[in-house]
Amino acid sequence: MAAISPAAAQGLPGDFVFLRDIDPTIIQDIRYAGANNFMGRPIAGYGAAECVVRRDVGLRLKAVQQVLAPQKLSLKMFDCYRPARAVADMVAWSQNGRETAAERRYNPAFPKADLFRLGYIATHSGHSTGAAVDLTLVDLTADNAGKFDPARAYADCTAPAAIRAPEGSVDMGTGYDCSDPKGHTVARSITAGQRRWRTRLVAAMAGQGFVNFAKEWWHFSLPGAGGQAYDFPITRPR
């Protein structure tokens, strides 16, 4: 955490922007600001469910959205800028020696203590530089009304879409943040239809220079757009 630059909560530092100020049509479901995530609670630093990115990243996401719109598709953001304190919160969580059934939905094949060692979560995240994003595709012609129920015992993230937690998006073969080989972008264990959706997402993002992380179909970064890690909290725009 050596290169962290603190910033006042009331403003955004440098060239950071709220994505909705650049393109309000991009759907946002910032999962770490609520309980629908692998930790089961809001994560440190997420005071609002807002996507914050560097301006260049936001402009490129807008360009991707403009390509998708005529196809009746939309991007949906799961995570954008991630405060360094959130990364520290994740590290502490992974080492607390407890693991609930709800938590295991996200890593059914191995203990959460192995998430960092296996490369599913980074101790120094590109998200903290504002240059990495987690996202998926939404079919705007489909029924996306399903809502997450925290009291329901959903199947794990590798299960068929009908029985795992709803995400209001196309079926990519796993849920978001699924730390499992099935979540690898080119996993062989998914259907042809799921593979087509992943390929479509990767191609759309690559058109604006984003690079996918091979272990996570949802994770993309913009080479050269990063830099130092930041730790300012995410708050609502004023």
N, C-alpha and C positions, 0 to 999 in steps of 0.2 A: 504494500500500500504506500510505497515511498513517494510516488509522484502524484499524490492526490491534491487537487486544488479546491479548498472549501469555497462556497459561494453563499450569498445571502438568500434566504428562502423566498424573499419577495420578488426576485428577478432571476433571469437566466443569464449565465455568463457567456462571454465570447459570442460565437455564432450559433448558439443553441436556440431552437424555436419550438413552439408547440405545433405539431403536425397539423392540427385542425385549422391553424391560421394559414397554412399553405394549401391544404386540400381537405375541406370538411366532408367530402364524400367518402373518404376512406374510413371504413368501419373500424372502431376501436373496442377491444375487449382486453384491457390491461389486467392480466390475471393476477399479478403479484400485489395489486392494490386491494384484493379481496380474499375470500376463503377458497376459491376454486383454483387451487394450485397444489404442488407437491408438498408444501409445508402446511397446508390447511388453514392458513391465516394470512393477514396482510404482512408483507415483508418490510423490514426497516427501510425507511426512506420513501416509501410509496404513500404519500399523503393524499394523492388524488389519482384517479384512473385516467391519466393523460399520457399520450405518446409525445415524448420530447426527443428531438433528434438534432443533429447539425443541419444547418440550412441546406447544404448541398445534398445531403441524404434525403431531406424532405422534398426537394425539387425533383430528384430522381424518382422518388416514390410516386409523386404526382404524375410524372411522365409514364410510369408503369400503369397507373390507374387509368390514364387517358387511352392507353392501348386496350385495356381490359373492358372498359365501359361499353363499347359497341358490341362486345361478345356477351353482354348481360352478366358480367363478372365484376367482383370487387375484391380488393385486398382487405384483409382483416388483420389488424395489428394485435399481437399478444404481448410483446415487450419491446421497448425501444431503449432509450438511455436508462441505465441501471446504476443508481448511486453505489459507490464503493461500500458504504455501510450495509447495503443489501447483500453484497457478496460476502461480507464478514458474517452476516446473519445466517446465510446459507452454510457457510463453513461450520459455524457453531452448531447448527441444526444437525448436520451430517454426523457430528461427533458426540451427540448427546446420549447415545446408547439406547435410545428408545425408537421403536418403529411400529406405528399403528397400521391397521388394515387399510385405512384410507391412503396413507402414505405409500404403502406397497403397491397400490394401483399404478403408480408411476414408474416403479422399478421392480417388476414382478420376478425378474430372473436373478437378482443379486441384492445384497444389503446396501442400504443407503450410504454406509461408510465408504463404499467403493466408488461412489459417483465421481469423485474428483480424480482418483487414481486411474479410472477408466476413461477419463476425458469428457464426461458428459456435462460437468460443471467445471468452470475454470476459476482458480483462485485470483487470477488477474483477468477480468472479463473485458473483451472488446466493447461490450455494451456500455461500460463506464466511460468510454471515450466518446460515445455518441455516434459511433460509426457502424454499429451492429444492430440488427433488428430481428425479431421473431414474428412470423406472419403466416397466413394461409390464404386460401381463396374462398370466396362465397359465391354460390350460384344464386343470382338475384331472382331467378324464376322459380326457385325451389321453396319449400316450406322450411323456414329457418326459425320456427317459433319455439323449439325446444329449449327449456331453461334448466340450469343446474340446480339440483335440490341437495343441499348439504346433508340432509338427513337420510338420503337414499344410499343404499349399498350398491354402487355401480360395479360392473365387471372391470377388470384391469384394462390399461390403455392399449393392449394388443388385441383385445376382443373385438368382435364385429361392432360396427357403429351403433346398431340398434340397442345394444346392452351396455355400452360404455357411456361415460358422462357426455351429454350433448354439447356440441360446440357451435352449432349454427353455421356450419361450413361444409364444403365438399368432403367426401370420405377419402382421406389420404392414407388409410390403412392402419393408422394409430392415432391416438389423441396427441395433443400438444404436450411437450415435455415428457414424452415417453422414452425413458432411458432403457432402451432395449434394442437388440440388433434389428428388430422389425422397423424401428424408427430410422435406421440408416437410409439415406436417400435412395440408394439403388438396391435395397433389400430384395432378395429373391422370394421372400415368403408372402408378398402381397399380391393382390389380383392384378390382372391386366388393366382394369379400369382405374384402380388406385395408382398404378404406375404411370398411367397417362396423365392423371392430375398432377402428380409430382413433377413429371417432365415438363408439363405446361407451366407450372409455377417457376421452376428453375429457368426455363427459357425466357419467360417474361422478365424476371429479375436480371438475368444476364444481359438482356437488351439494354439495360441502363448501367451495366458495369458491376453489378453485385455478384459476389461469389458465395456459393453455398458451402456449408460445413457438412462434410460427408456423413457424420454420425447423427445429424439432425435435419430432417427434410425441411423444417421450418426456419432454420437459422441462416441469415445472410449478412455479409459484411461488405463494406465498400472500401477496397484497398486504397490506402493513402489518405483516407478521410479522418483517421483517428489521431492519436497523439497521447497526451497525458490523460490519466484517469481523474474523474471528478467525483465529488461526494455531496453535491448540493441536493437537497430533498426535492421530490416532485410535488408541486402544489398546484392548485387550480389557477388558470390564467385570470388576470385581473382586468 
